[in-house]
Amino acid sequence: MKFKKTRYGRTGRVKTAHGFFKTPSFMTIATRGAVKTLEASEVKKFGADIILSNTYHLYLRPGLEILRKHKGLHNFMKWSGPILTDSGGYQVFSLTKIRKLTEAGAEFKDPLTGKVHILTPEKVIDIQRVIGSDIMMVLDECPPYPATRSYVQKSMELTTRWALRCLEHKKKKRVRNQKLFAIVQGGIYLDLRERHAEELTKYNFDGYAIGGLAVGEPEEKMYASIKAALKFLPKNKPRYLMGVGYPHQIVRAVKFGVDMFDCVLPTRNARHGNLFIWKNFSLKGKFYGTLNIRNEKFACDTCSIDSLCDCPTCKTYSRGYVRHLFKIDEMLGQKLATVHNVRFYQKLMEVLRAKT
Amino acid sequence: MKFKKTRYGRTGRVKTAHGFFKTPSFMTIATRGAVKTLEASEVKKFGADIILSNTYHLYLRPGLEILRKHKGLHNFMKWSGPILTDSGGYQVFSLTKIRKLTEAGAEFKDPLTGKVHILTPEKVIDIQRVIGSDIMMVLDECPPYPATRSYVQKSMELTTRWALRCLEHKKKKRVRNQKLFAIVQGGIYLDLRERHAEELTKYNFDGYAIGGLAVGEPEEKMYASIKAALKFLPKNKPRYLMGVGYPHQIVRAVKFGVDMFDCVLPTRNARHGNLFIWKNFSLKGKFYGTLNIRNEKFACDTCSIDSLCDCPTCKTYSRGYVRHLFKIDEMLGQKLATVHNVRFYQKLMEVLRAKT
């Protein structure tokens, strides 16, 4: 893995068992083995070369038996490129109600069935081995915001111990085709961020993520925390900012030196009719805007959603038609909107990579 | 329009302002300007060369102003082939609660807004002119089942007078690029069916539909009613059996001499996970079956949905994956199922057309 310094941060190509992906990279979200509304073949056409799925969700549904029978997630969902799987740590804390957190791992109830499960560092590695993801994430605890310094510090230390158990288990199981990334925590306490990054980089992880941000903290505190972590992350390994974010946040983080991103924004917003619109490709100032296609004012609008966009939705349909589909609750509307937002984010990354 | 007699009824090509369609033809349903879950370009790939939309639905939403601004439905939904529009008669009687039926037309309340509208024979022609459908249908009254002979007879006579007013209005407005089909009613009273067919064929309609069937009557009564109407329908004009039906019913009706069909079955059933499966292409006996993909037994099934099907869903995905999508309520599942059922029906028509 080599990264080239550019005016806009750095560009690179990361090799995985399922081919390369280019950085800076935005990973489109396929939480439960599908980019909502889209086939994997479509996602690829819009420029995505790596997708993100979730260990927690896939473990609950479809479950490991079905994934094993299908020889892993790639074959199950027919995506032949790289897949990164989040470990499930974040989801256990944000999506489940009853939980017990011990040194061993995180206990939670499946919100649908009520069945109690426990995720341990070793278990999330084993699950990700069945999934067959190209990049596995360590189990981490993601502290809420706000949280006291002492809570964040203790949580961070637990995350370190869990990360090392993940690394150890991966070695023990002789996993070679799957990378493992550690996750830097530390909340908005800059010295904790620095210390955690420094600590984790002592071990030979394949990449480093910055987690626990974009959870409600002020934007400037987020930027400061990213910078604090980056100071100690190695130059020759990928740096992944988890769950961020808006286009302008991605641009800023790329400038800091971040290589990888994921976020539900493009896909989730699309399903509510919220679309990202290019103003220009300068990436400066207000280079993009948003519109809600459900708005009355688009009813008779025969123009495309975004005149600067090259996605099939913008090349084919009018704002009036897409609005009509949303107004009659026709799911094709959500698909056409998702196509546009997915392409918007991939185009953003293309522009970022081209700014050398 | 020429039809060639075959072992399986007849085959033909019907010319419209937006190109030919081949008969026997199954029109895929795009009630409100979209084949639910699919883009028009996809529907075409699966073999559909004509689609059906609905005057009643399009009149209410998006409404005429939006359709006018988009220069008609073809451009609105980006379907370049033939479109047939049902007149809205059937929908006014089946979907709206409060209505007044007079010689003038049918009054109803929009179930969503409560606004009162009236559809008259002249108005449905005018609406269909704005829609720009290649084949317009006359306004008809579709009697419920069961209904008394005297009710059906009176209703049928009203339908005749409305049909003639439609024809007259079309002439007055000098509509040349749009065909107009009459609708034969008469319930399950065979002499009424015969009489109505005979009466309507005195006038120069471009084609004849058989309406008011598949509304709850026994299947054998439906077949007898179709045959009664067909006896009097001209050989050189298309014959369209409205709202029918299951594959074996279509095969039987084609043998009687029917050319055109429409039905919500393939698309609606798909959205509930009910899929049509080929057993063989003989079209004899039980040549097809059905399965519900939500069924537990498909959870680990790595086979395609239908080994005899050439649709993209069957060529790409496993039963286990499509079931997973349904179980997690991911709309991609409904799309993949729709793709299969739409293709199943088009393949059925291809096999029927090839049996010469």
Interface residues (C-beta under 8 A of the other chain):
Chain A: R32 G33 A34 K36 T37 L38 E39 S41 R61 P62 E65 I66 K69 H70 F76 M77 K78 A299 C300 T302 T316 Y317 S318 G320 Y321 H324 L325 K327 I328 E330 M331 L332 Q334 K335 L336
Chain B: R32 G33 A34 K36 T37 L38 E39 S41 R61 P62 E65 I66 K69 H70 F76 M77 K78 A299 C300 T302 T316 Y317 S318 G320 Y321 H324 L325 K327 I328 E330 M331 L332 Q334 K335 L336
